[in-house]
Amino acid sequence: MDTLLLSRIQFGANISFHILFPTITIALGWVLLFFKLRFSRTGDTKWMDAYRFWVKIFALSFAMGVVSGITMSFQFGTNWPGFMERVGNIAGPLLAYEIMTAFFLEAVFLGIMLFGASRVPSWVHTGATFLVAFGTTVSTFWIIVLNSWMHTPAGFELRDGVAHATDWMAIIFNPSMPYRFFHMLLASGLTVAFVIAGISAFRLLLADRTDGVRAAMKTALVLAATLIPVQIFVGDLHGLNTLEHQPQKVAAMEGNWETGPNVPLILFAIPDDETRTNHFEISIPGGASLILTHSFDGVVPGLNDFVDEDGTINHPRVAPVFWSFRVMVGTGLAMLAISWLAVFLMARKRRGVDGLPKVMLIGLVGMTFSGWLATLAGWYTTEIGRQPWLVQDVLTTAEAVATVPAGMVLSTLLVYLAIYGLLLFAYISVIFYLARKAAHGEAVSAAEPRGHAATLGKLAEQA
Amino acid sequence: MELFGNPAEWLPITFAALMGLSILIYVVLDGFDLGVGVLTPLVGDKEKDRMVASIGPFWDANETWLVMAIGILLVAFPTAHGYILQALYLPVAVMLIGLILRGVAFEFRAKAPAHLKPAWNKAFFAGSLMTSLSQGFMLGLYVMGLEYTLFTTLFACITAVFLTVGYSFIGATWLILKTEGELQRKSVEWAKGGIWGLMLGMAAISLATPFVSPRIFDKWFSFPEAVLLMPLPLMSAGLVLLLWIGLRRLPTADDSFAWFPFAAGTSVFSLAFCGLAYSFYPYVVPEKLTIYESAAAPESLIIILAGTAIVLPTIIGYSILAYTVFRGKARELRYD
């Protein structure tokens, strides 16, 4: 394998590993704020129980996100020097604003949010929780701005091959930014909803039927059921936006080779980049035309339009885009089904969390990390779908890669993969370990009023 | 903006100064928490917890200064960023893996099942050590002009050890400030040992830089610069002497002057840093690329500078707030 492919795999591995944790912290910060505000409003300790349990998982996720994020900021230089040399005038300020307005905010107030509850007044602690949640969202904003600009560049001119900014508002509010931003925020909300629902279901299955668990479970399921239809709607808008600006990506998502009307919606196929056809296709006639143009005889772009006369291919490899898109949509539909069914069961006879049968709880445990699956699949769709470009129509991935020897990239790649595998295993194990530990008594002691000496002693042990 | 003269001149300088400031803040702040990590194998489990508690609320924000520094290099000097990081590919990878290990070990050692805690403690130590060593190695290689020869690699290995000792020293002085009793007494002993490493390391770099580069030699040993620069080495020597005397009298019965070693250590680091910055200016890649040649376009730098002018004071403000909230002796870290 050559340096380019290895560098792409390495960056792909890094960013895939990284995005798992912001996907959790972005929305979990707001959910924690919700728990804290409910506690302040009602004084009901069940909200504080939920806060105390989930803030630990927040801390763990945050640390994982920070360290894997630092890795990426260095890899721009070690593996992709061409990126900053060519579009650094645009990417630089956006990254700088992310670091300055968001990274420091969350990092500094995280300390107070995690360990400051007994040192500062309650409202300062609530404020710190808000600032951390706000910081993660601002961070998302800047990163999505940069990423969207790489898909739909605007507000710049090229001088000697180097991009120079001409209009910052056009750069920030580039055509795909709003869609991508809300799509990602909703993805985070759904991921967190299913993580909380899954872990709460796990605790319920362990007969941990405390009020804190019920409160978290109900919050999570209502959140999931509310967000998923919004996400499907926003996702559709995002797809239409992509059709307008990156038609070759949509062609790859649909597995459509020839431009034309009445394009079928392919449910299953094995796209073949060599013969430029699909094998074993199962499809709904006119489906893709209907979804993308809202009319059966709407014209859908085909991949063959994106091959130059000299044979240069200007579209991505089809199979990975085609498949990751289907994984994302499939996971989303599963989320829709299970969250609506769960909310229906809770509403029926007003039984709440007790209305959920055991099989539903097991299903929710199985869906715990479904948000990760959908988020990664979505990112693969959009990022692989941009190839061979790094910045659409401005800079190719091959032009940006470093001249580091392939062997060196391979060696670091293997070490990263080993560490990421180990850490992912440790992360998931620890979350379930914390849930088991909480189910076996922690929640009970934490529910007692504060200031009680024995309780404090116990809490100190657990922290 | 013509008001201030040619932006192609003052913008690179401003950003070089900002980057220098970020690196210095990083070296002092993450220096102490990396140093504490390197020292953890020297004590038992209970004291390990206390040592980690002394840095727990701060380490994340401390590391953010590294992102800030590398971010400025990336955004303000894009070509230098690519050049330096490609030359330092492997040590950077070692550092990143170290940072990953220690960052997650903070969390896992407290949250994983008890029988795995020793393993995460080892990961915490190993990560801290890898980070310190690789940063020292990068410093040495940078001083040697980012060239890999047998001599420069050997020199970089030596600076790797010395910077690690330097970090352990500042870590020990942090512990003198933040702990009490037996652990504080141990920290004083560690600081006494570390001060020798610190002196040797600074001497090695001070001697090596002028002899590697005739340009740097001229900058230091020509008149009147030599006289004007005298305060730098003299103040450093004075502070080291004061530290040496002070550490013999610590800890005091009423814990007065517990702040002194950390303050003095920080000052020594700052002076050494100023010396290095003076040596290398105007180069960002030693002897190859100046800050002017590698600076990004003025219109991009202006937009970052505008943000920095507002945000940097705010960051410093709320960082001080965080240090104030967690002032005093380190207590057990608790989530309630």
Interface residues (C-beta under 8 A of the other chain):
Chain A: R52 V55 K56 A59 L60 F62 A63 M64 V66 V67 S68 G69 I70 T71 S73 F74 F76 G77 T78 P81 G82 M84 E85 G88 N89 I90 A91 G92 P93 L95 A96 Y97 I99 M100 T101 F103 F104 L105 A107 V108 F109 L110 G111 I112 L114 F115 G116 A117 S118 R119 V120 V162 H164 A165 W168 A402 T403 V404 M408 T412 V415 Y416 I419 L423 A426 S429 V430 Y433 L434 A446 R450 L459 A460 A463
Chain B: G56 P57 F58 D60 A61 E63 T64 L66 V67 M68 I70 G71 I72 L73 L74 V75 A76 P78 T79 H81 G82 Y83 I84 L85 Q86 L88 Y89 L90 V92 A93 L96 I97 L99 I100 L101 G103 V104 F106 E107 F108 A110 K111 A112 P113 A296 A297 E299 S300 I303 I304 G307 T308 V311 L312 I315 Y318 S319 L321 A322 V325 F326 E332 L333 R334 Y335 D336
